[in-house]
Amino acid sequence: MLHRFVRNAASGSILASSVRTFVTRSLVAVGSVLLAIVVGRVCGREGLGWFYLSQAALLLVSIIGRRGSDQALMRFMVVREGAVHGGAFLQQALRFGVTASSVLSGFIVCCTFAWPTILGHEARQLLVPTALAVIPFTAAWIYAGGFKAARKPSTACLFENGAVSFLAAVLLFGINSYAPSSWPRLALAGWSFFAASTITCAIAVEVHRRTVSAPTVEKVSGKEFTRSCNEFALMTVVAFFQQNGRIFITGALLSAGEVGLFSAAERAALLIGFVQAALNMVVPPIFSDRHRVGDLLGLERIARKAALGATLAVVPLVAACLALPELILKVFGEEFGAGANVLRIIALAQLINVATGSVGFVLNMTGNERSMRNLTLTSTAITLASYPLLVYFWGLVGAATGLVVTALIQNGGAVYLVRRRLGIWTLPALGVQRNGEAGGKSGALGW
């Protein structure tokens, strides 16, 4: 079955080979949206703002703990003849990730109790459970990287943020139904997320034990793996500030209620990006395989067909966000309908991300991590410099416009770099020269 999957993917039949991954990823995306809906209805617009500010902090600490290992595993762990090679790298990643996240989590908890007056009441309610959730959250994410490398993308996506969100939403809804009204609802949201992270991590450990065969060690230097982790880590941290720095900036310049409104619009538009997210669970190892055997034209065909299929799939969702934004946002609560224009703009940013395909992974999986890193650094610097001005002068509309600017710079630059470094094109609308040889500056399109 694995050989059929790889063969079909290499020939371009990604959608047919990955139905299970798309279905799983769609459920995960629904879980993330469901958590925002439950928190919004339980804690209100302001509570949702505080919750996603704490989530942004959790993601940052988790990224530091993972140190890019979840992405490096997709490059160094490979499947050959039914065996997983490079499993020692997963163990190395887990040791570092759990240790680093434990130290950071402990430090945050100690600071919370040592200086309680520095933080506001809402932040204190969320900080302790969020800090404790970092440890299982980080471990589950590293296991997800291992599942991706083992060609189990549908399993992998269950152990990233969306599955945790689904469990947290279910727990919060159930606890809120029976908890006394005197209990702080934000604290309930925080502890629900901690419990969900712990459960997800425990399931990941057991699933890995049962489904991944005993690994053999690939003959690759541990120093090379560490170097690749560091490259990915820097890109991931920069990408975090590019994607989530807006939450901190919006929180600093606007109210928590406005942050909640912006977060609700982002989560509503998240369903547009779930198809791309599902593809990103499938195609990176395939890109790496095609590059390893020198089949750049095959890599190009896969990337272009994936981008075309994803774009066609999200057009109805984008149309719904443009035509019925108030109706969509009121699912989070009546007070969220004011963010209609914000949702429209964010939907356009998501469409840009989907239409350009998995172009960043094409660079990352072909040994061009440094090029992608430099692009990410540049685009992040531009984004962070312009974002405060956009938010200051245009409020939430400016914040949403910043997402469009980021998508254009980041994805447009990545498309150019793929063409420049590999000589291939990834946009679905452009033709491919079938009989040429891709590579360098004189590749498949003959530029």
N, C-alpha and C positions, 0 to 999 in steps of 0.2 A: 504493500500500500504506500509506503514511504517513497519507493522508487517511482511509482506511478505519479505521485504528487509532484516530485521534482521534475519528472519528464514533462508532465502537463504544464507546470509553471514555466519551464524553459521554453516551451512552444507557444506560450502566450495565453493559455487557458487558465488564467489566475482565478477568475470569478468562479468557474465551475469547480476548481480544486479547493476553493476556500470558503464555501458556503457556510460551513460550521463556524469559521472564524468571524465572518460577517454577522451571523446571527448572535454569536456570543458577544461580540463587540457592541452590537446594537443594544443588547440587554444591559451591558455595562454602562453605556452612555445614558440609557434611561435611568439607571441607578443613580448616576451623578446628578441628573436633573431632579430625580425624585427627592434626593437629600436636600437640595436647595428649596424645593417646594415645601417639604415638611418643616425645615428650619424656619423658612419664611412665615409659614402659618402659625408655628408654635411660638417663635420669638419675635416676629414682626420684622419690618424693614431694617430697623436699626440693629436688631439682634443678628440678622443675616449678614449685615456689614461687618460686625465684630467677628462673627464666625469665620468669614472668608479672609479676614485679616490674619486670624490665628492659623488658618489653613495655609496661607502663603508663607508664614513663618515655619510651619511644619515642613513644607516642601523644601525650603531652603536648607534646613538642618538635615533633612533626609538626603538631599543631593550631596552635601558635604560628606555624610556618612558613606554613601554609595561610591563616591569618588569616580564616577563614570564607569564602574565595573559592569553594570547591567548592560551597557552598550558594548563594551569591549568583549564581553562573553559571546556576543553574536558573531564576532570576528574570529575568536580564538577557539571556541568550542565548535566542532563540526561533527556531522554524522556521516560515517562511511561504513558501508556494508552492515547497516543495522546497529552499529556500535557508536556510542558517544565518545568522541575523543576530546581531551582537554578538560575533563571534569575536575581535575585538580585546581584549575583556575576558579571554578565556582566555590570550592572550599576556601581558597585564598580570599576571594571577594567577601564571603560571608564572615570570615574571621575579622577582617578589617572593618566591615560595615557594622557589625554588631558591637564591636569594641568602641569605634568612634561615636556611633549614635548613643551608646550608653553613657559615655563621658559627657557628651553635649547635653543629653537629656538631664543627667544628674546636675550639671552646672546650672541649667535653667531653673530646675526645681529649687535648688539651694538659693539662688538669687531671689526667687519669688518669696521664700520665707524670710530671707535675710533683710530684704528691703521692700516690705509690703506697701509702703506709702508711695513708692515711685510709680507704681502701676495703678491704673484706674480700676474700679470695682469690676467692670465688665471683663477687662483683660485678665484679672486674677481668676475669675470664674473659669476661664477657658485655658489659661496657660499651663496649669499643672497637668490636667488630663491630656492636653495636646502634646506636651513635652514627653510624657510617658509613652504616648502612642508612637513616637518617632522610632523606637527600637523595633517593634514588630512590623511597622510600616516599611522600614528600610529593608529588613530581612525578606519580607514578602516580595518587594520590588526586585531584589537581587535574584531570588528564585525565578521570578518572571523572566528575567534576562536569560537564565539558564534554560527555561522551557522554550523560549524563542529559538535559541541556538540548537536545541534538540528537535527542532521542527514540530513543535507543539504550540502553535500560535494561539489556538482557541483556549488551551489551558493557561497559557501565559497571561492573556488579557484578563482572566478572572482574578489574578493576584496583584493587579495594579490598582490604581486609585478608585476605579469605578466599582469594583466588587466591594471594596471597603465602604464606599458611599452607600451602596444598596443595603448592606447589612446595618449600617449606622442609621439609615432612614427608617428601616423596619423597627430597630430597637428604640429609637427616639419616639416613633409614633406609638409603640406599645407602652413604653414607660410613661409617656405624657398622658395617656388615657387613664392611668390609674394613680399617678403621683399626686400628692396633695398640692393644692394651689400655692402653698407657701414655699415650695421648693423652687429654687432659681432655674428657669428654663434654659438659660445659656449653659449652666453647669451640667444639666442633663444632656445637652447636645454634645458637650465636650467628652463626658464619660461614655456616652453611646459610641462616639467615634473611637475612643480608646478600646472599648470592648470589641468593636467590629475589627479593628486592626489586629488585635490579638487572635481572634478567631480565624481571620484570613491567613495569618502567618502559620498557625498550627495546621490548618488544612493544606497549605503549600508544602510544609515539611512532609506530611503524610503522603500527599499525592506524588511528590518527588521520589519518595522511598518506594512507592508501589509501581510507578510507571516508567521511570528512567532507569535503564539497565546500568549495571556497574560500569563506571567510566574507565576508559583507558587514558593514559597521559599522552598528549600530543608533544612532539619534540620541538617545543618552542620555549625560548628563554623566559623565565619568570620576570626578568628585568624588562623584556620587550612587552610583556603583558602589562606591567606596571606603568611603563612609559605610555602605552596606548590608553590605559585608564586615566592617566593624568591629562592627556590630550582631550579625551572625552569629558573629563570632569570640568576642565576650564570652559569648554564649549557649553556644557550643561548649566554651569553657574551663570555664565553670560546670558544664555537663553532664558534662564529663570528670571533674571532682572529685566530682560526684554519683554517677557510675557507676564510677569507678576509684579515687576517694579511699579507698574501703573496702579496696582492696588494700594501700595504704600504711598505713592504720590497722591492718588485720589483721596486716601484717608487723611493725609496731612493737609490738603487744601480744601477738602469738602467734608461734609458731616458723615457720620457712620451710616445714617439713613440713605444718603446718596451712594455710598459704597455698596450698600445692600441692593439698591436699585440697579446699579451697574452690574453687580454680580449676578442678579437674576437674569438680566438681558444676556450676559455671557453664557449662562447655563442653558438658557432657551436656545441660543444659537449653537450650542455644543452638538446638538443632534445633526447639524450640517456636517460637522467635521468627523463624525464617527466612522464614515466610510473610509476616509483617508487614514484615520487611526487604525482601522482594521487592516488596511493594506500595509501599513507600517509594521504590523505584527508579522506579516507574511514575507514581504519582499526583501528585507535587508540580507538575510542569509543567501537568498537566491542571487542578489546582486554580487555578493562576495564570491559565490561559486562561479558565476559567469566571468567575473574578472580574473579569478584564479586560473581558469582554463583559457583565458585570452579571447573569450567570445563577447566582444563589446557590442557587436551588432545585435546579438541575442539579448544582451542587457538593455540595449536601447528599445527593442521591440517590447520587452516586458514592461519597462518604465512607461512607455507611451500608451500602451493598451490599458495599463492600470490607471493612468491619469484620465484617459478618456472615459473609462467605465465609471470611475468615481464622480467625474463631473456630471455625466448624464444622470447618475443616481441622486445627486443632491439638488438638481434644478427645482423639483417640486417643493422641497423644504425651503429653499431660498425664496421662492415665490410666495409661500405661506407667510414667512417672516416679513416680507415687504408689504403684503396686502392686509394681513390681520395681526399686526404686532400687539395692539391693545388686548385683543382676545387671548392671545398666547400668554402675555405677561400676567393677566389677571388670574391665571391658574395659581400663581404664587401668593395671591391675595389681592384684594381690590385696590390697595394702595400702590401696587406695582404698575398699574396701567399707564402711569405718567412717563414711563421709559420707552414709549413706542419708537421714537426716532433713534434712540440709542440702539435698539434691537435691529432696526433697518440697517444701520451703518455696520454693526458688527457682523450681520449676515453677509454683507458684501466682502468684508475682510476674510471671512471663512471661505467664501467662494474662490477668492484668489488663492488661498492656501491649497484648496482641493484641486483647482485647475492646473496648478504647477506640479502636482504630483509629489512623489517621495524623493524630490531632487536632493535634499540634504543627505538622505541615506545613500544616494548614489555616490556622493563624495566620500562619506564616512566609510563605506564598505569597500572602497577601491584604493585605500591608502592615502586619501587626500584630506585627512582630518585637519591638518594645519591650514589648508586653504579655507575649509569651512569655519575653522576657529577664527581666522583673521576676518572673514566676512562677518561672522557673528559679532565680533568685537566692534567692528566698524558700524554695523547697523544698530547695535545696542547703544553705542555712544551717541549716534544721531537721534535715536529714539528718546533716550533719557534726557538729552539736551532740549529737545522740542516738546516733550510731554508736559512738563510743568507749565510752559507757556500756553499750550493748547487747553489744559485743564483750567488755568487761571482765567483766561479770557472767554472760553466757551463752555466751561463746566463739563457736564457729562457728555455732551455732544463732542466736545474737544477730546475727551478721553477715548470715545469710540473712534473718532477720526485717527487718533494715534495708532490704533490697531491696523487701519488700512495702510497708513504710511509704513508701518513695520513690515506688513506682508509684502508690499511692493518692493521695498529695499532688500529684504532678506531673501525672498523667493526669486526675485528677478536677478539678484546677484548670484545666487546658487545656480540658476539656469545658465547664466553666462560662464561660470566657472566649470560646470560640467562640459560645456561645449569647448572651452579653452583647454582643459586638462585632458579630457578623454576623447574629444572629437565626435561626440554624439549629442543628440538633441532629445529632450524629454517631454516637450510640450505636445499634447495629443493632436493638435491641428496641423502640424508640419510634417511633410513627407520625409521618408527615409530612403536613402540610396541603398538598395538591397545588395548590389553587387560590389560595393566598395569596401574598403577596409577602414574601420574606425580607428582613431588614435591621433593624439596630438592636435596640432592646429590644422591638419589637412585630413579631417576625418570623414564621417559618413555623408555629410552634406557638401563636402568639397569646398568649404570656406577657406 
